[in-house]
Amino acid sequence: MSATLPVAVPPLLKGPGFWKRALGHPSFVIGAVLTLLLACAAALSFVWTPHDPYDVDMAQKLAPPGGKFLLGADAYGRDIVSLLLVGARASIVVGIVAVSIGLVIGTAFGLLASARRGWVEEAIMRVADFGFAFPAILSAIMLTAVFGPGMVIAIIAIGIYNIPTFARITRASANAVWAREFVLAARACGKGAFSITVEHVLPNILSVLIVQATIRFAIAILAEAALSYLGLGTQPPQPSWGRMLSEAQTLLFQAPMLAVYPGVAIALAVLGLNLLGDGLRDLFDPRLARKR
C-alpha cells in the first residue's frame, strides 16, 4: 500500500513573507507599477477614450498638443491619447495570447521530455533546436505569404517563437526536480510519472515559468510592435504602437513627437515587465531571499 505524500510547493510562494520582501524590492515595485499602468490603460480603453480613435478629421491634421487634443493629433487628425490607449490593448492581447501559446505547449513538451527521457527527450529537444531557427519576424513573413497579414498571424508567429524557449527551460528545471529526494520517495511509493509530474515537478518549477513568462511578455510586445511597424501585424484601422511609429517616420522633422509618444509607451511597457521579471526572479531564488 503506497503512502500519501504531500504536494511539494515552494515555500517562497506561501505566507505574507513573500509580499513583505516584494514591497521592499525596488525592481519588483517599479516593474509592478509600470505593468499595472499598462494594464489600466488597456482596460480604460474598453470603456473610455478622449476621442474616437477611428475618427479621421483631416481638418485637425497634426494639431499641436493642448486644446481639443491633449497630446495633439496625427497625420489623419486622430487623437494621440486615444490611439495610445487602444494600442496598449492590442499589445496586451497579443502578448497574453502569444505567451500563453508558448507557455502551455512548451511547458507540456518540456515536462514530457523530462519525464520520459531517452529518445522522446532527444526528439523534443532537437525539434526545439529547429524552432530556434525561425524567429517571430521570419515566421510572420512566411505565414503572411500564405494567409495574409493580421493580428492573428502575429500572435501565432510570436507564440511559435516562444514554444522552444519554454520547452528548454521547463525540461532543464524539471530534470533538477526529478533528482530531488521527495521525488525519489514518491517513485518508491509507486506513483507514476504523470502523477509525479503534476503533483511534485510542476509546482516546484512554477516560479521559473512565471518569471520566464513575464520576460517573454516584454519580448512579445516588442515583437508585435516590430511586426506592426513592418505591416505584418495589427492592420488598419486598429491602432497599434508599432504602426504609429511606422506612420510617424515620414514626419520626423515636421512632427517628431508622433514617434516619441509610441516609442516611450513601448519602452515603458518593456521596462516595466523586465523589471517585474527581474524582481520575481530575485524573490523566488531562496539564496537571494535569505540575503535580503
Buried (B, 14 or more C-beta within 10 A) or exposed (E): EEEEBEEBEBEBEEEEEBEEBBEEBEBBBBBBEBBEBBBEBBEBBEEEBBBEBBEEBEEBBBBEEEEEBEBBBBBBBBBBBBBBBBBBBBBBBBBBBBBBBBBEBBBBBBBBBBBEEEEBBEEBBEBBEEBEEBBBBEBBBEBBEEEEBBBBBBBBBBBBBBBBBBBBBBBBBBBEBBEBEBBEEBBEBEBEBEBBBEBBBBBBBBBBBBBBBBBBBBBBBBBBBBBBBBBBBBBEEBBBBBBBBBBBEEBEEEBEBBBBBBBEBBEBBBBBBBBBBBBBBBBBBEEEBEEE
